[in-house]
Each structure stands twice: as structure tokens, then as C-alpha cells.
Amino acid sequence: MKKIIVLLCALCLCSFANVQAQGQLLKQGVKQMAITALMTQLQSNPKLSKFATLFQAAQVAGLLGSQKSPLTLLAPSNSAIDAAFSKDQLQNLLKPESKSMLGDLVKNHLISGAMSAANLGGTSSSTNLLGKALNIAKLAGGALSIGGANVTDTDIKTSDGSMIQVIDKVLTTN
């Protein structure tokens, strides 16, 4: 009888561990969907190819921790990347030893939740995934400025419900 009870307890523990493992896989799958959806949109937009390279190199899924989908990505245009970094600086960001710095750069451009331009325009600030408040201002003609960068293309939706807002400046982590 004791052997049966021990066996049943062992089976229960194994089942519990399996459920926990499946839950973790599900969470990772949801995060990966958000990253894949954002990456697909970045790669399909010629204005965002340089940020797409940085985003992919940062291995964002590993950076997000318990962060849930959907997300809002404030994606700097190619001209914004060119204005912020020399070719050498970009190459250095892509090196393995710069992974932490690159990760912070990308997280500085991510906001939890899908935020349309209208949603963003209705608030005075939003917090990025680094915990930094980004000031939001409505400009003449209804344009938006976020963290000092002007939003040039709005509300690019992804397949998972995330949102991309294209900006004309790289948001610094300082």
C-alpha cells in the first residue's frame, strides 16, 4: 500500500512539473509570436531595415522576461539610425560583447501594450520596457513627438496585435 501511495505521489509531482513546463512554453510562445510579428513588419518595410537588423541581433525574446504581448515598437527609420550612428558604431553594436547595450537600446523603443497614435496622443507620457518615462507631446496638425522624436508613420499593425510607430530619431538610453 505504501508503494502505491509513493507511486501516486510521484505521478502527481511529475504531472505538476509537466503542467508548469507547458505553461512556460506557452508564455515563451506568446512572446516569440510578438517578436516574430514585429520582426516580419520591420523586415517588410524598407524604411526600417537598419532597425530590423538591430532588433534581430538583440535577440529580443530573451530580453523580455515576463513581458506579455502585444507591444508598441517606436521604430527609428533608416535615416534616424544613420543620423545617430556611424557605420563603425553600428558594426560595434552588432558584436557579441555589445549585446547588453544593444538590448537596452531596443527595450528603450518598446512599450507594453498596443498603443495607437490616438492612444499615445491622449497621454503626456508612457513608460518603456527600461522603466523610463517617455514624454509625449501633440504637435501642430495633430503630429506626435515621443521622447523628443517625431512620429512619421503611425499605426503599423502586426499579426499579433502589436503596433509600430515609426520615429525620426533614435531614443537614447541616457
C-alpha positions as CSV (number, residue, x, y, z in Angstrom):
1,M,0.0,0.0,0.0
2,K,2.9,2.4,0.8
3,K,4.4,1.7,-2.6
4,I,1.2,2.6,-4.3
5,I,0.9,5.9,-2.3
6,V,4.5,6.7,-3.1
7,L,3.9,5.9,-6.8
8,L,0.8,8.1,-6.9
9,C,2.6,11.0,-5.2
10,A,5.5,10.7,-7.7
11,L,3.0,10.7,-10.6
12,C,1.3,13.8,-9.2
13,L,4.6,15.6,-8.9
14,C,5.5,14.6,-12.5
15,S,2.2,15.8,-13.8
16,F,2.5,19.1,-11.9
17,A,6.0,19.7,-13.3
18,N,4.7,18.9,-16.8
19,V,1.9,21.5,-16.4
20,Q,4.4,24.1,-15.2
21,A,6.7,23.3,-18.1
22,Q,3.8,23.6,-20.6
23,G,2.9,26.9,-19.1
24,Q,6.4,28.2,-19.5
25,L,6.5,27.0,-23.1
26,L,3.1,28.8,-23.8
27,K,4.5,32.1,-22.3
28,Q,7.6,31.7,-24.4
29,G,5.5,31.0,-27.5
30,V,3.4,34.1,-26.9
31,K,6.5,36.3,-26.6
32,Q,8.0,34.7,-29.6
33,M,4.8,35.4,-31.6
34,A,5.1,39.1,-30.7
35,I,8.8,39.2,-31.6
36,T,8.1,37.3,-34.9
37,A,5.2,39.6,-35.8
38,L,7.2,42.8,-35.1
39,M,10.2,41.3,-37.0
40,T,8.1,40.5,-40.0
41,Q,6.8,44.0,-40.2
42,L,10.2,45.6,-39.7
43,Q,11.7,43.4,-42.5
44,S,8.9,44.2,-44.9
45,N,9.3,47.9,-44.5
46,P,12.3,49.3,-46.5
47,K,12.4,52.4,-44.2
48,L,13.1,50.2,-41.2
49,S,15.7,47.7,-42.5
50,K,18.5,49.0,-40.3
51,F,16.5,48.9,-37.1
52,A,15.3,45.4,-38.2
53,T,18.9,44.3,-38.2
54,L,19.5,45.7,-34.7
55,F,16.2,44.3,-33.4
56,Q,17.1,40.8,-34.7
57,A,20.7,41.0,-33.3
58,A,19.4,41.9,-29.9
59,Q,17.6,38.6,-29.6
60,V,14.6,40.4,-28.1
61,A,12.7,37.4,-27.0
62,G,15.3,36.7,-24.3
63,L,15.2,40.3,-23.2
64,L,11.5,40.5,-22.5
65,G,11.4,38.3,-19.4
66,S,7.7,38.1,-18.2
67,Q,6.6,40.8,-20.6
68,K,3.4,39.9,-22.4
69,S,2.3,40.6,-26.0
70,P,1.1,42.9,-27.6
71,L,3.8,45.6,-27.6
72,T,4.3,49.0,-29.2
73,L,7.6,49.5,-31.0
74,L,8.9,53.0,-31.6
75,A,11.0,52.1,-34.6
76,P,13.6,54.6,-35.8
77,S,13.8,55.0,-39.6
78,N,16.9,54.2,-41.5
79,S,17.7,58.0,-41.7
80,A,17.3,58.2,-37.9
81,I,19.8,55.3,-37.5
82,D,22.2,57.0,-40.0
83,A,22.0,60.3,-38.0
84,A,22.6,58.6,-34.7
85,F,25.4,56.1,-35.5
86,S,28.4,55.9,-37.8
87,K,29.0,52.7,-39.8
88,D,31.6,51.7,-37.2
89,Q,29.3,52.3,-34.3
90,L,26.6,50.2,-35.9
91,Q,29.1,47.4,-36.5
92,N,30.2,47.6,-32.9
93,L,26.6,47.4,-31.7
94,L,26.3,44.1,-33.6
95,K,29.3,42.5,-31.8
96,P,28.5,39.9,-29.1
97,E,30.2,42.0,-26.4
98,S,27.7,44.8,-27.1
99,K,24.6,42.6,-26.7
100,S,23.6,44.2,-23.4
101,M,23.9,47.7,-24.8
102,L,22.0,46.7,-27.9
103,G,19.3,45.0,-25.8
104,D,18.9,48.2,-23.8
105,L,18.7,50.3,-26.9
106,V,15.9,48.1,-28.3
107,K,14.0,47.9,-25.0
108,N,14.2,51.7,-24.9
109,H,12.0,51.7,-28.0
110,L,9.4,49.2,-26.7
111,I,6.2,50.0,-24.7
112,S,3.9,47.4,-23.1
113,G,0.6,47.1,-24.9
114,A,-0.5,48.1,-28.4
115,M,-0.7,51.9,-28.4
116,S,-2.2,53.6,-31.5
117,A,-1.2,57.1,-32.3
118,A,-4.6,58.3,-30.9
119,N,-3.9,56.4,-27.6
120,L,-0.4,57.9,-27.4
121,G,-1.7,61.4,-28.2
122,G,-4.2,61.2,-25.3
123,T,-1.5,60.9,-22.7
124,S,1.5,63.0,-21.6
125,S,4.0,60.1,-21.1
126,S,4.4,56.4,-21.5
127,T,6.9,54.1,-19.8
128,N,9.2,52.0,-22.0
129,L,10.5,48.5,-21.1
130,L,13.5,50.0,-19.4
131,G,11.2,51.7,-17.0
132,K,12.0,55.2,-18.4
133,A,9.2,57.7,-18.9
134,L,8.9,59.0,-22.5
135,N,7.3,62.4,-22.8
136,I,4.6,62.6,-25.4
137,A,3.5,65.9,-27.0
138,K,0.9,66.6,-29.5
139,L,2.3,69.0,-32.1
140,A,0.6,71.3,-34.6
141,G,-1.5,69.5,-37.1
142,G,-2.0,66.5,-34.7
143,A,1.5,65.1,-35.2
144,L,3.1,63.4,-32.2
145,S,6.5,63.7,-30.5
146,I,7.6,60.8,-28.3
147,G,10.8,61.1,-26.2
148,G,11.9,64.0,-28.5
149,A,11.4,62.0,-31.7
150,N,8.7,62.9,-34.2
151,V,6.3,60.1,-35.2
152,T,6.5,59.9,-39.0
153,D,4.4,56.8,-39.8
154,T,1.6,55.7,-37.5
155,D,-0.2,52.6,-36.5
156,I,1.5,49.8,-38.4
157,K,-0.3,46.8,-37.1
158,T,1.3,43.3,-36.7
159,S,-0.4,39.9,-36.8
160,D,-0.4,39.5,-33.0
161,G,-2.0,43.0,-32.4
162,S,1.3,44.8,-31.6
163,M,1.8,48.2,-33.1
164,I,4.7,50.0,-34.7
165,Q,5.1,53.8,-34.7
166,V,8.0,55.0,-37.0
167,I,10.1,57.8,-35.4
168,D,12.7,60.2,-36.9
169,K,15.2,59.8,-34.1
170,V,16.9,57.1,-32.0
171,L,15.8,57.3,-28.4
172,T,19.0,57.3,-26.2
173,T,19.2,55.3,-23.0
174,N,20.9,58.2,-21.1
